Amino acid sequence: MLELRPTCEHCNTALPPDSTAARICSFECTFCAACVDGLLGNVCPNCGGGFVPRPVRPARDWKGGNALPKYPASTTVKHRPVDPAAHAALRAAAGGLPPERR
């Protein structure tokens, strides 16, 4: 079950469960689209992987209780601003490869 983390790890922008601006990597590192497209260049600063849009968990119970009320989003903030110099080195090493080849 995805955590649906509440904020961007870099800029701390709110990313509520229904946000279409949330991006995650395969380890659920969570960033906003602006940080992923700008500063990060689609390279996760924590694992080097790429990002995809985070799915939106249904707010309404359409079937079988699989909805936000039964499986709420995380409230734990992971605010870890990216070190620009360290990330530039990571981007230089991994950024030229497509995410599926990293």
VENLIN-V560372 format. One record per residue. PHI is phi in whole degrees, 0 to 359 (* if undefined). Layout:
# VENLIN-V560372
<<PHI> <PHI>>
This chain:
# VENLIN-V560372
<<*> <296> <290> <56> <299> <279> <215> <289> <294> <270> <264> <66> <297> <296> <231> <298> <306> <263> <290> <266> <265> <282> <234> <228> <259> <291> <260> <69> <302> <238> <221> <278> <301> <298> <290> <297> <283> <266> <304> <276> <57> <60> <237> <294> <288> <264> <227> <87> <282> <261> <242> <226> <299> <284> <297> <260> <282> <303> <281> <257> <280> <278> <196> <66> <78> <276> <208> <306> <300> <277> <234> <292> <290> <293> <247> <278> <276> <242> <266> <228> <306> <282> <280> <303> <292> <295> <289> <299> <293> <296> <298> <296> <281> <250> <296> <281> <264> <294> <309> <287> <247> <280>>
